[in-house]
Amino acid sequence: MGDDYRVPGLLQGRIAYAGMPNPGTFSLVHKRDVGADYAYNLFYSIDARDIAVAGVQVRVESVTPDVITLQVGRG
């Protein structure tokens, strides 16, 4: 959908926002691009705030159908 973000410590990969498949759920994509070439969707409740993506702490500041604002921990 939009930009992806390389995350240090995220299994040599990136995360991207994949939107909201329904009003109560949003999705992030973990794209592995070093040592492998694949991606998978992770689904979270719209109320989720502190999540982990492949072991990296992520704080969801806000989420709408078009935009997500994240604060990503540094390993």
C-alpha positions as CSV (number, residue, x, y, z in Angstrom):
1,M,0.0,0.0,0.0
2,G,2.6,2.5,1.0
3,D,6.2,2.9,2.0
4,D,8.1,0.1,3.8
5,Y,10.6,0.6,6.5
6,R,13.8,-1.3,7.1
7,V,14.0,-2.2,10.8
8,P,17.4,-2.9,12.4
9,G,17.3,-6.3,14.0
10,L,14.1,-7.4,12.1
11,L,15.6,-10.5,10.5
12,Q,17.2,-8.4,7.8
13,G,13.7,-7.2,6.7
14,R,11.2,-4.5,6.4
15,I,7.7,-3.8,7.6
16,A,4.9,-2.2,5.7
17,Y,1.3,-1.3,6.5
18,A,-1.2,-3.4,4.7
19,G,-4.4,-1.6,5.7
20,M,-7.5,-2.7,7.5
21,P,-9.3,-5.8,6.2
22,N,-12.2,-4.9,8.5
23,P,-13.0,-2.1,10.9
24,G,-11.6,-4.0,13.9
25,T,-8.4,-5.2,12.4
26,F,-5.2,-3.8,10.9
27,S,-2.4,-5.6,9.2
28,L,1.4,-5.2,9.0
29,V,3.6,-7.1,6.5
30,H,7.0,-8.5,7.5
31,K,9.1,-8.6,4.3
32,R,12.2,-10.7,4.6
33,D,14.7,-9.7,2.0
34,V,18.1,-10.9,3.1
35,G,18.8,-14.7,3.0
36,A,15.3,-15.3,1.8
37,D,12.6,-13.6,-0.3
38,Y,9.2,-13.8,1.2
39,A,6.6,-11.7,3.1
40,Y,3.7,-12.5,5.4
41,N,0.8,-10.6,6.9
42,L,0.4,-10.1,10.6
43,F,-3.1,-9.2,11.9
44,Y,-3.8,-7.2,15.0
45,S,-6.9,-5.8,16.8
46,I,-7.5,-2.1,16.2
47,D,-6.9,-1.6,19.9
48,A,-3.4,-3.2,19.9
49,R,-0.8,-0.7,21.0
50,D,2.4,-2.5,22.1
51,I,3.2,-5.4,19.7
52,A,6.3,-7.3,18.6
53,V,7.2,-8.0,15.0
54,A,9.8,-10.7,14.7
55,G,11.1,-9.8,18.1
56,V,11.2,-6.0,17.6
57,Q,9.0,-3.9,19.9
58,V,6.6,-1.7,18.0
59,R,4.3,0.9,19.5
60,V,1.1,1.7,17.5
61,E,0.5,5.5,17.9
62,S,-2.5,5.7,15.6
63,V,-4.1,3.7,12.8
64,T,-6.7,4.5,10.2
65,P,-7.7,2.6,7.0
66,D,-5.1,4.7,5.1
67,V,-2.3,5.5,7.5
68,I,-0.5,4.0,10.5
69,T,1.9,5.8,12.8
70,L,4.4,3.6,14.6
71,Q,7.3,4.0,17.0
72,V,9.8,1.2,16.4
73,G,12.2,0.0,19.2
74,R,15.8,-0.2,18.4
75,G,16.7,-3.9,19.2
